[in-house]
Structure formats: structure tokens, C-alpha cells
Amino acid sequence: MKRALISDIHSNLESLEAVLADIREQEIAEVHCLGDLVGYGPNPREVIDRVMESCQVCLLGNHDQGALFDPEGFNSGAERAIFWTRAQLENSAGDPADRHRRWDFLGELPRNRQEGELLFVHGSARNPLNEYVFPEDIYNRRKLEKIFALIRRHAFQGHTHVPGVFTESFHFFSPDELGLEYRLGSEKAMVNIGSVGQPRDGNPQACYVVLEDDLVRFRRVEYAVEETIKRIHEVPELDDFLGDRLRDGR
């Protein structure tokens, strides 16, 4: 079975369209989204619509929940972006049925998905919405032991926007260290699939994963980043920094 795993789109329509085009070129029919459709970026309505059209599975992210309810634990820029996003979803022009359809879609998203030995979450197995698992956590053995204890074999997640593979033997491998490929084996592993809309690993290209049987392939895709930055700068409620950081992938 061959499928694409995407996450952390963050209302970045240009990056999402570029990734979906790359997925189509590889003739991948099934797309799973691990959450955070909205937040930070300038096109929340359009991104939700495209995900509804293109993804067979979608999970809830912390920014999606923040748009549905009150954001908790967000910095001031992220909080302002969420309140602006909520206003865009509540006061959108056009057919009211589209507005209700978007809210219903977000409100019905599950927090995790288990398929045999594969777990799909936004944050972590321990806290599907909000827990970050960073590369430096390989030195926090107690934390990783507790998370791995909740994983049957392999977990796929996003949230940090930093792609790579954590192994139960307390190692982290970036996509470049892996040659962009990792084969799932008997050792437990957590795979962070990276971010489509706001990469933070020093590479501004959109990132996602192709999962085919036991082979994980990381994909990097160029997109019209300057167009996204321009759109963010045009919205007073969105901090310019949210656009400027896209150039450097940080």
C-alpha cells in the first residue's frame, strides 16, 4: 500500500498545492493529514477545502482545536493568528453551507488513528495534540521511554515541523542522514513527517512522507514561498515574522 502523509499545513495554500501536485505525479491515491490545517498562514478556508477534497484521513491538530475553542499555550503571534483564522471561518462570504461544512469537518476530526502496529497522531502517542518530541529529546530517556511504551511498533507524527526518525535505542536521524529513506524494522520508531506549510529544519521546502509498505521516503518540494510571504504581510493581524521565517525554514 502506497500513501502520502502530510502535516502542519498552517493555511499555506501555495505549499499545499505544490505538495498535492507532487503526490499526483507519483500516482499516490491515498493521502493522510496529521493535523494543523490552519494557523499562522493566510488561506485557512482554501486549505480546509483542499484537504476535504484530497485527504482520505485527517486528524486534529492543536491549531485546529485552537480555532474551534480558545487557544491554550500559544505565543502572542500564534494566538492572534488563530483569532484571525476563526474570524475568517466564521465570517466568510459565499454559501453559508460551505462555512458550516468547514466547521463540521474540523469539529469531527479524531485525535489519533491506529492501524495495526501503526499509530498516527499530531503530537505524540502520550499527548496526541500538544506534546512536542524534539531531536534533542534523545537525551531525555525518561520521556522517550514513556512515549515508546505507548507505541505498538511505529508512530507517525508532526507538530514540531522538524522531520526525522526517532528509534527506541535513543537515536534521531534527520532525512539527510538517512538519504531520505528509512525502512521500518523490528525496532520501535517514531517518524516525524515534517511540515508542508512551515518547515523548521533549516530547509524552506515543503516536507512530507511517502509510506509504501515498510519503506518511508521523505519528499521535499519547492513552492511559491514569496507569494505566501506577500499574502501574510497583507494581513495586519498576522505578524510579518510568520511569513519572513518561511524563507529560512525556521
N, C-alpha and C positions, 0 to 999 in steps of 0.2 A: 504494500500500500504506500502510495506516494502523496504527501500532503505538505502544504506550506504552513508555517507557524509565524504569525506576526504579533506584535505587541507595541504598546506605547506610541500610538499614532499622534495623539495630542493635537487634534484639529489641524494637522498639516496635510492639506489636500494634495499638494504637489508631490510630496514624498509618497503618499498612499497610492496615487495614480501610477507613479513610476514603478513601485513595487508590484502592484497588481499586473502591470504590463509585463514585467519580468516573469511573474508567475505564469501568465498565459503563454509566454514564449516557450516555457518548459513543459507545457501541456499538463499542468497540475490542476486537477478539477476541484480538489477539496482544500479549503483554507480555514484554519483555526486562528482566532484572535484571542489573545490572553489579557485583554483589557486596556484601560486608559485610552479610550477613543477620543476623549475631549480633554480640555485643559491646555493652557499655555498658548495655543495656536489660534488662527483667525477664522477657521471654517468648520465649526462644530456641526452645523446642520448637514452640510455636504458630506462630511466624513461619516457621520452616523448613517446617512442614506446609502453610501457606498458599501459600508460594512454590512448593512442589512441585505444588500443585493449580492454581495460577493462571498460572505463567510458562512460556512455551514455550522460552525460552532463559534460562540463568543462568550467570554467570561467578563465578570465585573472587575473593574479596576478602582483604585482609591479615588481617582479624579472623577470617574463616572459616578461613584457614590457621593462625592462632594457636590456634584451638580444636582443630584437627586435630593440630598439632605444638606445639612450645614457642614462645610469643610472643617476637618479637625486635624491639627498638627501641621498645617500648611504655612509656609512663609508668606509674607505680605504680598509679594508679587503673584505667587500661585493662587492665593486667596482671591485677590482682585480679578484674576483671570477666570476663576471658577464662577464668581458672581456675574461677571460679564457673560460668560458662557450660558449660565442659567437664563439670563435675560434674553439672549439670542434664541434659546429654545422655547421660552415662554411667549415671546412677542414676535415670533417670526411671521412674516407676511405669507400670503398664499393660502392654500387649502388648510382649514383647521384640522382636518383628518390627518394630514401629514404631521402636524405638531403633536397630536395625541399619539400617533403611531411611534414617533421617536421616543416620547416619554415612556410609553408602554414597553418598548423594546429595552430601554435602559433598566426600567424597573423590574423586569423579569430575568435579567442576566444572573446566572449562577456564579458562585464564588470559586468553585473548583469543578474538575471533571476527572474521574478515574476510569481508565480503560485498561483493565487487566493490571499489568505491572507498570503502566504509565500514568503518571499524575500530571495534570495541567492546572496551574494556578497563576495568579498575577504576581503575588509577593513571595510567599514561601509556603511549604507544607504546614508549618506551625501557625502562621497567620496569613491566610490567602490574600488579604487586601493590603496590609500595611508593613509587613516585615521586609526590610532590605537585607539581602545577602550579598555583601561586597567581596571583591577578591581578597582583601586583607583579613577577612573572617577566617581564612585558613589557619590563622594564628589563634583564633578563639575556638579551641577544640570543644569546649563545653557547649557552645552554641550550635556548632555543626553536628555534634553527636545527637543533640536533642532533635534537630530537624531531620537528620537522616533516619532516626528511629521511626519517624512517621512516614517514610517513603518505602514502598514495597521494593522497588528496583530503580526506577528512573523518574525524575521530575523535570518538567519544562516550565520556565517562569520568565518574568520580565522585571519591571518595576525599577531596577537600578539603572537601566539604559546602558549597561556595560555587558557585552556578550562574552561568553566563555563557558568552560566546563569545570565544575567542582567535583572532585572524587571523594569517596568516603575515606580515603587514605590521606586527606587533608592537603590536596594539591588543587591549584587553579591553573587552567591553561587558557590563554587567550586564543581567539580564532587564528591569528597569525602563527602562534606557536604550534598549532595543530595542523597547519597547512590548510585551514578552512574546513577540515573534515575530522569527525570523531565517530568511531564505531562503538556503539553500546555493547558492553560485555557483562560479565558476571558481577563486577564491582558496581555498587550503587553510585549513581551520578546525578547531579543537578545541572541542567543545561539552561543557561540564561540566553535567550534568543535575541537579545539586543532590542533596539528601538527603531521603529520605522520613522517616527516624526521628530525625534530629538536625541540623536546619538550622543553619548557622553564618554566615549573611549578614545577621544582624540581624532576620530575619523568622522568627517561630516557626512559621509554617505549613509543612506538608509540601510538598516541591517535587519535581516530576518533569517529564518532557518527552513531548510527543506528536510523533512524526515521521510526516509524511504526504508522501510523495514528496520534494520538496526543501524543504518547509516545516517548521521547528522551532517548536513552540509550548511555552512554559513554563507550567506549571499550578501554582497554589498552592491548598492545600486545608487548611481548618481541621479540627482533630481534638480529641479529649478530652485535652488536654495535662495537665490537673491529675490525671486518672486515672493516666496514665503516671508522673507525678512521685510520686504516692502509692505506686504499686507499687514504684518504685525505692527509696523511703525505707523500705519494709517489709523490704527485703533488706539485712541487715547487711554483707554482702560487697560491695555496690555503694555507692560514695561518693554521698552526698546531692547533691554538686555535679553528678553526671551527670544528675540529674533537674532540679535548680534551673536549670541552663543552658538547658533547653528553653523556659522562659518567655520568654527574651530572644532565642532563636535565635542562640546564640553558642557 
